[in-house]
Amino acid sequence: MLEPLAHVGRDPATGGYVRDAWSPADLELREWFAGEAARRGLGLREDRNGNLWGWWGDPSPRRPGVVTGSHLDSVRQGGAYDGPLGVVSAFAALDLLKARGVTPAVPVGVACFTDEEGARFGVPCMGSRLLTGLLEPERALGLKDDDGDTLADVMTGAGRRPRTIGRDDETLAMIGTFVELHVEQGRGLVTEGRPVGVAGTIWPHGRWRFDFRGRADHAGTTRLADRDDPMLPFARMVPAARELAARHGVVATVGKVRVSPGNANAIPGLVSAWLDARGPDEAAVRALVADLTAEAPADVREESWTPVVAFDVALRDRLARVAGGDTPAPILATGAGHDAGILATAGVPSAMVFVRNPTGVSHSPDEHAEQADCEAGVVALANVLEDLCR
Ligand SMILES: [Zn+2]
């Protein structure tokens, strides 16, 4: 099933994927999802926030389902597994349940969440945040992409109705339990020597935008003494973030910078930089951002914040037993955010299954998972679903 997705949104120069939410690539992936759901006779629904649901059985608030899935969008220049592995494995696990002759006592759903990565509008897990009411629709609709198009514009362009986005209790009530399978984005399972693990916690994490303002001017005719060059304080901020991260025991990354006007022969007037900070301890992440904000002469705005997610312990342990085979699957903390974390925060019993990533590399074309490990993930997920939908 990964095969027909291999070309969608792929940059031939790098081998990386660019699958922005509501882009032509994303719409093609949505078509693929609809086709896979139809092939299995699943009832297809797209909710008001653009999340896709394929249902085996008919869920209702009185009979909520066991849902599994992930997302199909990618970071820019991402890998083939982050997201799609969870959706493909969800369909494959359903196939396995059917092959085993399982008749679920509750409906089983396959989900694909919209804009998990936040590559286009800067807010990750947009679909699940809107669904659960953790993101205000007014704020979401006004978010702009690099071309200046708002979410409202691009949703309208894709034939959707942006005015209807927002918390969706009707859809939420259909989700009894959510299990997301995901390629691991670290080397925890390599260290454990196991193909499959289970999530313990998701580190608290956030994104902040730093706007350094100066005065745009000519690179040749402006004397050094007369310059107000925002590139200089920005440049000092990057190693400062690194040093403060080490001091506070967290990780911090500046992975996106926008320079305006962005000419090689002009002093910039504005440098915008995005800081991503995460760590096991919320106070430490906050302290890093506070220290950096105090040092940097910039306007700082928090674009997103996700508190620590501790997955339901009983569900987690049940998954570890069922997914692990003879020995319970290892339980791993992760620094990556996921829709499962958003749902857990909103009170939906949620859990995650991780599949080994031999290099640990993710958000890069080099991201990889071995075929045998992917298959072990599908078997583990099927076991989990069979257990949960009894
Ligand atoms: Zn992901």
Residues whose N, C-alpha, C, O or C-beta is under 5 A from the ligand:
A	BS01	ZN	D82 G83
